[in-house]
Amino acid sequence: MRGPVRVAILDHTAQLGGVELALVRFMDALATRDDVDARVVLFAHGPLVQRLRGRGHAVEVLPLDEGVGGTTRHEAALPRTAARNAAAAAPFVLRLARRLRELDVDVVHSTTLKAHLLGVPAARLARRPLVWHVRDRIAPDYLPPRVVRLVRGVSTWGPERVITNSRATADTLPGARGLVVAHPGLSPEQIAPAPRPLPRTPVVGMVGRISPTKGQLEFVRAAGRIADRFPTAAFRIIGSPMFGQEQHEGEVRREITRLGLTDRVELPGFSDDPAAEFDSMSVAVHASPTPEPYGQAVAEAMARGVPVIATNAGGVPEITEGGPESVGWLVEPGDVDELAAAMDAALSDPEESERRGDAGWERARDHLGIGPSTDRIVGVWGEVTGRERPRVAIAHDYLTQRGGAERVVLAMHRAFPDATIHTTLYDPDGTFPEFRDADIRVSPLNRVGVLRRNHRMALPFLPLASSRLSIDADVVVASSSGWAHGFPTTGRKLVYCHAPARWLYQTARYLGRDPERSPIGLALLALRAPLKAWDRRAAATGEVYLANSHVVRERIHEAYGIDAEVLAPPFAVDAEGDRDPVPEVSGWEDFHLVVSRLLPYKNVHRIIEAFADLPERLVVVGAGPMLAELRASAPPNVAVVTRLTDAEMRWVYANSCALVAASHEDFGLTPLEAGAFGKPTLALRAGGFLDTIAEGVNGAFFDEPDAAAIREAVRDNRGREWDEAAILAHVDAFSPERFVEHLHAAVGQLAGQPRCR
């Protein structure tokens, strides 16, 4: 197996700005990998050198002429200055090229504008591929027009690939080579274990380099508008000027004096511990009048559970995606009145501020970590050095609902964050909101709204749509219970089978009745022969089959004659997040719980029938064709609720005494979800429940899916003491990490890459 990719990372400054602190986090993340050997080459001495060395990273300084290194962006745009700097930089470029050859690096990675431009000739002379990591919007509102034209022009031919820190930055580099977006990630220590209560004495603060583009003047002017309304509030501007912006700091201080805020606004200077600064705030402000390339301070504040007020431009909306109103307040850039109104709203309603801070913390914890961006950048290095990982795509039948199979697809996407997801139908409002962050490719059927809302109506059209949904990838990971294994691909195919199509091989169980006694059943019987022929041809295109349970492995062999390996789906419930009571049952506790799609074969109606003759209460959580019927038949001790939030799902699990499941499941996922809260499961002794329930440890079985057997199981386990620690230990065996590790190995082996041991 080839050794790690050797990388030289170039930065022209050693001062501790936002880019440099992000570089430290990036090097920390790389240090945990064995496929990369990275070192930093700085063009000046400064505190960044000690910071990197103190954390065990390889760093060296190759000094650049101070006249070149200290030139501001606006000075660099002047023709005379540019000519002088080019002449002064020539000897440095030669020394840098020589050093890159001595280090025998595989790839050169530049992180700042000066490093980008100096890196082009140096990498060419060293005959090493160059990757730009652009963290500035290359636009006239952010940089001098001459610099914009220069950087945009060079980006089309100078580097092998260009990585940007946001889609907003990417949009300012039309024509750049091999453009890839990798949002800056937060390190684990930046993300608080839990959001902490906001301070009682109001503190409104901002963190960032003092510069006209960062909005300190707007912050001070907005503070002046609300200072009298909140006489105890303090305002803090944490940061120091860099790159010749000392004059602007003076302007900010004069504005503070002019507004009579000398005793209210504090400028403590640079802080090397932003987390501690954010922890002291009631609200964090991002006030940039010019669209920011990303808005790292917004992400850092969210990670500490601090509500944010931020400008609705540049990369900031990408940080708050998924519901900007839920994580803070977004205001127009440069609008001091709107900024002041948002400050007023945040300070006037501490409860709402705390709620938005908690929501921001959840988004940071779930979506803003450093892992995916590191994977993406390392993947680019592999591509430019000829060591690229296989291009992986994900296929799934349809993304129109929220279920266990869709959670598995999310886990697959976390394993391969660059992968496109291909599906016949996609309803963003019907499935998990996390799919909005993915690149979803759909079939033409998706244009028909009624099919998006009811995928069962699309059945006659799905074979043709699936056969034409071609995927260009080295490896396709097909999450299939009927269709995705038939999507054509230019590469190789790994099928993760939730079950061979139930409507073909278990028609009566799927419908919950004799198929000859329903119009849908008769249609399925009429289509069975051609659909089975299509299905078996599609199954033969899979080179590797993984089954989600032992019972599914048997069904795969019976249907296709294929021997599949069992890989249990990942358990993916966060038991530690917020818990919001469900209004319909907010006064209930120690109830039994059902979490299921409301389909006939799930036998939820049998569970409700059993509880009609029991004193215990039952909460049914689900959606599906039987919703209205089950609600109408539910006795007073049974509540049927639907479309719960994650916080409400955590509440029902935590307040239940046991889960009840009576379906013939391919894999028993809900017992693991209940087990994450230390709750046992009473389940049908069949199917996938045999994989996830250890009798006497995390549950008990009944032998028939009828009301009498369910009722007897509830009575038999009434008052039983369960060992919560044993239940939690059982659940740990089904971790997402285990699933991702196994999936990576299977894809690597299929793509012809040897396994690392």
N, C-alpha and C positions, 0 to 999 in steps of 0.2 A: 504494500500500500504506500502511495506517495506521501511524503512528509507534509508538514503544515505549510500553508501559504505564508511566505515572508513578505511583510508589508512595512514600508516607511511612510509614516503619517507626517505631513508637513504643516506647520503653522508659523506665521511670520512673527507673532508676538508671544511673549511669555507673561503678559499681564493676565490677571484673573477676571476676564470678562465672561459673558454667557457662553460664547462658543468654547472657550477654554475649559470652563467647568463641565460643559457637556462632553468635551474630549476626555476629561478625567473619568467620568462615568462610563464612557465608551470603552476606555482602556480597562477599567475594572471588569466590564462585561466580557471583553475579549480574553482576559486572564483566566476565565473559567473554562475556556475551550481548548481543545488539543489540536484543532485543525488550523490554527492561526498563530504565527509568531510575529508580533507587531512591535515596532519601536517608533518613538516620536523624535522627529528632527525639528528643532526650533531655530528660528533665525535671530534670536536675541536671548539674553539672560533675563531672569525675572522670577517672581514667586511661583510660576507654573512649574519651573524646573524642580524646585524642592517638593512641590505638591505631588508631582508624578513619581519622583524617586522615593518619597516617603511611603508611597503605596506599592512600591516594588516594581515599577514599570521602567523599561529601558528608555532612556531619553538622552539626547546629546544636543549640543548647541553648535550651530555653524553660523557665526555672526554675519549679518547683513550690514552693509554700510548704513550708519545711523541716519544719514540724510535721506536714503531711500525708505528705510523702515519707518521713519517718523513722518513721512509725507502724508497729509490727510487726503481724503478722497477728492475734495474740491481742488486742492493744490495739484494733485496728480493729473487733473483734467486740463491744466494749463499747458499749452504746447511746449513752452520753454522748459518747464519742470519735467514734463514727460521725456523730452530728449535728454536732459541731464541725468535723470534717473536710469534711463535705458543704458547710457554709457557707464554709469557707476555700477550697474547691476551685472554687467557682462562678466567680470572676473568671478563674481559670486556664483553665477550660473555654472561656470566651468568647474568650480570647486564642488558645488552640489552634485553635478553629474558624476564627477570622479568618486565622491563619497557613496553615491547610490550604487555604483559598480562595485566598490569595495565591500559594501554590505551585502552584495549579491541578492538584492531583494527581487521578488517576483512582480510586485506591483507598487506603484507610488500613489498615495492618496493625499490630496490637498484639501485643506479645511477653511481657508480664508482667501479673499480676493487676491491679495498680493502673492500668496502661495500658489494660487491657481495659475496666475500669469507667469511667474518665475518657474513654476513646475513644468510648463509646456516645453521650453527649450531644454531644460535640464533632463527631463525624462526622455526626450528625443535623443539627446546626446548619449544618455546612458542605455538607450535601447530597452527601455522598460515601459510597460503600459501605464498610463496615467488615468486616475479616476478623480474627477472633481466632486467634492461634497459642498454644494452651494447652499449657504445659509442666509443669503441676502436677496431680497427682491431686486432683480436687475431691471429697474424701471426708473424713468425720469423723476418720479416723485420721491425716490429713495436715494438715487445716485445722480451725479452730474451726467448730462446727456452724452458727453464724449466717452465717459467710462462705460455707460450702458451700451453704446454702439461697439466699443472695443470688446467687452466681455461677451456680448451676444455673438459677435462675429467669430471670436476664437472658440466659443463653445461648440460651433458646428464642425470643427476639424481638429482642435488641439487635444482634448482628452478622448480616451477610448469610450468612456461612459460618463454620464453626468447624473449624480444623485442630488435631489433637492429635499429640503426639510418639510415641504408642504406642497400641496397642489397649487396654492397661490403663488409660491416661488416658481414652480414649474411653468406656470402660465406666462411668466415674464421671460422665458428662454425658448422662444419658438425656434425650432430647427436644431436644438441641442442634441448631441449624439447619445442615443441609447438612454433616454431619460427614465429615471426611476425615482419614485417618492418614498422616502423613509422618514417618517415623523420621529423627532427626537424622543427617546424613551426615558422614563423615570427609573432610577435605580430602586431596589427594594427598600433601602433605608430612607428614601425620600417620601415614601408612601406611609402615612401614619397607620399603626395597627387598627385604629378606629378613630373616627372624628371626635375631637375633644370639645367640651362645652366652650362656647365663645366667651371672651372676657366680659366681666360685668361693666367695667369702664370702657366706653366705646373707643376703639383705636382704628382709624382709617389709614391704610398704608399702601405704599407701592414700592416695589423692588426692581431695580434695573439701572443700567448705565445712564448717567445724566447726559441727556442729548436732546436737541429739538425734536427728534423723531420719537422720543419716548413719552412725551406728554407731561413733564413735570410742571410746566407753566399752566396747562389746562387743569391739572390736579389742584394747584394752588388757587386758581381763580374759582373753581367749583367749591373748594373748601370755604372760600370767602363768602359764597352765597348762603351756606348753611351753618356757618360757625355760630351765629347768634341763636339758632334754634336748638343747638346741641352744645350748651356751654361746657359740658364735661368732656366732650370728645377731643381726642388728640389726633394729630395728623403727622405721619412720618414718611419721609422720602429717603429710602435706603439705597445708596449707590454713590458712585463717584464718577467724575468726567474722565473720558478716555479719548484718544485720537484728536487731541487739540480742542476739546470742548469745554475747557476751563472758563472761557468767556460766558458760555451759556449758563454755567452754574451761578456766576455773578448776576446774570439777568434774573434767574429764579429767586435768588436771595433778595434782590431789589423789589421784586413783585411781592414777596412776603411782607417786606417792610411797608410798601405802599398800601397794602390792604389791612395793615394793623394786625398781622397774624404772627408777629415775632414770638409771642409766648404760646402759640398754638401749633405751629408747624416746626417740626424738628428735622434736621438734616444730619444724621449721625455718621454719614459716609459709607464706605464699602463694608459689607459684611460677608465673611466667608462661610456663614451658616444661615442660608436663606430659610431653611426649615424652622429654625428658632424664631426668626423674624416673623414668618407667617403665623406661627403658633401664638404670637402675642396680639394678633389682629382680630378685630370684629368683622372687617370686610377688607378685601384686597382689591386694589384698583389697577387696571391696565388702561392707560389713557392716551395711547399713541395717536396723534393726529394724522400720521401717515400710516397706511396699512403695514402691519408687521409681517415679516416673512413667516413667522410661526406664532410666537407668543409664549415662550417657555415659562415666564412668570405666572401665566394663567394656569398652566398645567401644574406647576409646583404648588400654587395656592390651593387648587382643587384637591391635590394629594394630601393636604393637611386638614381637609374638611372646612376650609375657610370659604365663605361665599365670595364670588367674584363679580366685579363690575368691569366689563371689558369692551373694547371697540369692535364693532361688528364689521370687520374688514380683514383682508389678508388671510393669514393662516388661523386666526382665532376661531372662526366658525367650525373649522375642522377639529379643534380640541373639544368644543362643546357640542359636537354633533350628537344627535339622538335626543335632543330636547333642550335647546339653549335656555328656555325659560325655567327649566327645572334645576339648573346648576348655577344660575346667577342672573345678572342683568346685562344685556348687550345694548350699547349706545352707538350713535353715529360718531365717526372720528371727527375730532375738533369741535364738537357741539358741547360747549361748557354748560349750557342750561340743562341739556339732557343728562349730562354727567352728574350735575348737582342734584337733579331730581332722583336719579338712581341712588346716590348716596343718602338722600333724605329717606327714600323708601326702605333702604337696608337698615338704617339706624332707627327708623320709626317702628319697625316690626321685627323685633329680635327673633320671634318664633319662626317667622317665614325665612329670615336670613339663615337660621340654623338648619331649617329643612333643606334649603337650597345648598347649603354647605355640605350636608350629608349626601345629597344627590351627586354633587360634584366629586366627593370622595369615592363614591361607588363607581363613577365613570372612570376616574383615574386608576383605581385599583383594578378594574376589569379590562380596560382598553388602552391605557397609556404607559404600560411598562416597557422596559428597554429591550426585552427579548426579541419581539418580532422585528424591530428596526435593525438590531444587530444581525439577525439571520439574513435580512434582506441585503445588507451591505456586504456581508461575507459572501453571500451568493453572487453578488456582482464581481467581487474579486476573483471568485472561482471562474466566472465566465470569461473575464478578460485574460486570465492566465491559462485557459484551456482546461481548467479543473471544475467546470461548472457542474452543479448538481442537476439531475434530470428536471426537465420542465414537467411539473405535476399539475394536473387539473382534477377537479372533483366533479362527479356526476351524481345527481339525485333525482328520483322520480318526479316529484313536484314539491315546491315549497309553498304550501298553502295553509298549513296548520302548525300547531305547536304540539309536538309529541316527542317520544324517545328517539325516533329515527332522525328527526331534525336536530335534536341535541347532539347526536353522533356526528352529523355533518358539521356542526359548529366545532366539535372537537377535532375533526379532520382539518378544518380550516385553520385552527390554532396550530396544528402540526405543520401545515404547509401554508403560511400566511400569504404567499405570493400567488397561490393557485386561484384560477378562475373557477367559478361554480356554474355548471351547466344543468339546466332543468327544463322540463316541458312547460311548467306553469309556475309563476311566482306572484304571490299576493303579499306585499310588505306588511299590510295591516293584519293579515291572518296568521302570520308565522312570527318567529322570534325577531325582535328589533335588531339584534346583533348582525343579522344578514344585511342590513343597510350599509355596513362597513365593507362588504365584500363586492367583488366584481362578478355580478350575476349575468349569465347569458341564457336566453330563453328561446323557446321555439315560437314559430308564428302563431300557434294556438293562444299564446299569452295575450294577443290583441283582443280576444273575445272575453269580455268582462264576466259573463255568466259562467264560463269555464274556469276562470281564475277563482271564482267564489265557490264553485262546486266541481271539484276535479272528477267526481264520479260520472258526471254527464259527458266528460271528454273521452270516456273509455273507447268508443268506436274509432276515434281519431288518433289515439295514442300510439298504436304500432307504427303508423306511417310517420307521425311526428318524431318518434324516437329513432326510427331508422334514418332520418334525415338530419338529426342533430349532431353533425360531425364535430369532433373535438381534435384540435391540433395540439398535441402534447406528447412528451416522451412516455409518460405513464399517466393513465387515468385511474383514479380511485373511485369506483362506482359504488355508491351506497344505494342498494336496490332491494325492493320488495315487489318488483314487477316490471320495471321499464328501463332503469338506468343502465343495467348490464347490456342492453341492446344498443346504446348510443355508439355509433362508429367512431373510431379514433385512428389517427395516423401512427400512434405508438402502441404501447403494450397496455394491457388492462388487468387491474386487480379488482375483483368484485368482493365487496363486503356485503354479504347477503343477510338481510333481516328475516327473510322467509321467501321461499318460492311463492309466486303469486297465489294468494289465498282464494281469489275468485275462480282460479283454474283448478287448483288441487284440493281445496277445502270449501267448495262452493256452498254447501248446506250450512256449514259452521259459520262462514262469512256472512251469509244472509240471516242466519238464525231461524231458518225454516226450510221446508222442502222447496228447492228452486223451481219445481214445476208449478208451484202455487202462487207465483208472483211474476209480474211482467218483467222485472229486472232479471229474475232467475231464468225465465224462459229465454231472454236475450243472451244471457251468459251461456246457456246450454247451446244456443244456436251458434255462438261464436267460438265455442270451446275448441273445436278441432283446429281451425286456422290459427287461433291464438296460441295453442300449445305448440304447434309447429314453429311459429315465430319465436316463442319463448325458448324452445330448445336450441334453435339456431343461434339465438342471442347468447345463451349460456355457454355455448361452445367457443365464443370469442374471448372469454375470460381465461387468462393464463394462470392466475392464482385465485383461489376461492377461500375466503375467510367466512366462517359462520359465527353468528353472535351467541349461539348456545349449542349444547349437545343435541337437543331435539331438532334444531334447525339443520345441524350437520346431517342428521339422519334423513330429513326431508330433502335436502340437496342431493344426497346419494340416490334416494328413491326417484326423484324427479328427473335428474340429469345424469346419474351414474358418475358423479364427480365426488372425490374425497376431499373434503374441506378441513382446514385447521380451525379450531375454535379460538376466537379472540373476543372476550366479553366486552360489551360497550363500556365506556367510562362512566363512572358515577360522577355527576356534575351538578351538585347542589351546594350552594354556599349557606351553611347553617348559621353563620355568624353575622349576617347582614341585618338590616332593619326588619322589624316584624310589625306589620300593620293589620289591626283587627279587620275581619270581614264583616261589614255592617249587618248582613242578614243573620249572623250567628255570633255577634260580638260578646254576648253574655254567656255563651256556652263554653264548657271546658270538659276535658276527659271524655270527649266524644270519640266514636270510631270514625274512620276516614276512608273514603274511596277516592282515588285519583285515576281517572280513566277517560278515554274517548267514549262517547255515548253511542256505541254500536251494539247490535244484537249479540254478537259473539263475546262481548265483554261481560255479559251476564250481570250488569249492574241492576237490572230490574229484579233479578233473583235476590240480590243483597237487600234491596229496599223491601221486598216481600218478607224476608226473614226478620227485619227489624220492626215490621208492623206488629209483631207479637212479642217484642222485647221492650223492657223499660229503658235500655240504653239509647243514647242519641247517635245519629249518624249524619255526617256531612259528606255530600257527594260533590266533587269538583270535576267538571268536565264540560265538553262541548261535543256536538254531533247531532245526527238526524233524530235521535230519541229524546232530545232535551225537553221539548214540550210535553211529550208523553210521560216522561219520568216525573216531571214537576207536577203534573196533574194527578198522578197516582201516589205521590209521596204522602205518608201519614204525618201527623204533627211533630213527631220526634225525628223526622228526616228533612234536611234542607239540601236542595240542589242549587249549587252556585256555579257561575261560569266566568271565564276570562279574568282570572285573578292575576294581580301583579306578582312579581317575585317576592316582594315584601309580604304580601298577603298569603302566598303559598308557604313562606317560612312560618307565618303565624299559625296556619291550620295544622301544619306538621307538628309544631312545638306544643300546641294545646290539645293534640289528640292523645288517646291512650294506646291505639293500635290501628294499623292499616288493614283493610279487608280487600282481598282480590280474588275473584272467582272466574277469571277468563282463562282460555287456553293460550297463554302467552308464548311467543317465540323466545323472548328473553324477559326475565322479571326485573325490570328496572326500578319500579316504584318501591319494592322492599328496601333497595339500597338508599333511595331518597329518604324514606322513613327512618332507616337505620342511622342516617347522618344526624338525626335528632334524638337518637337513642330509643326509637320506638320500634316495637316488634310488628310482625305481619302475620295475619291469619289468611292462608292462601290455599287455593286448589292444588292438590298434589298432582301436578302435571306440568308439562312443557318447561318453559324457561325458569319457572319458580324453583325447580329442582337445582338450577345452577346458582341461584342467589340466596336461597334460604337454607341455612343449616338448622335442622329441626332441634328445638330446645335452646338454640343459641340466639337467633334473631327472629324466630317465628315458629308457628305450628301449622299443621296441614289439616284440611278436611278433604274427603275423598270424592264428593260429587258436587257439581255446580248447581245445587238446588237449595231452596229456602230452608228445608229441614236440616241439611248437613251444615249449612252456614250458621243457623240458629244454635245448633248443638255446640259448634266450635266456640262461639261467643260465650255461651254459658260455661263451657269447660274451662275457659281461660279467664273467667271472671275473678278478679282479685289476685291473679298470679303475679308474682314478683319477677321481673326480668332484670338481668345484669346489664346495665347500660354500657359499662366499659367493654364487655364482651361483644355487644352489638356494634359498637363503634370500631372495635378491632376487626371484626368481620368485614365491615364496609371498606376499610383501608386497603383490602386486597384488590379492590376494583378501582384503583386510582386513575385519574386522567393521565398521569405521568407514565404509568405502565402501558396504557393504551397507545400513547404517542410513540413511546420507545419501540413497541412492537411494530407499529405501522411504519415508522421510519425504516426499520430493518427490512420489512417485507418489500417496501418500495425500492430501497437501495439494492436489495438482492435481485429484484425483477429487472432493474435498470442495468444490471451487470456490474454493480459496485460491490466489492467484498465487504463483509461486515467487519467493523472495528471491534477488537476485543481488548 
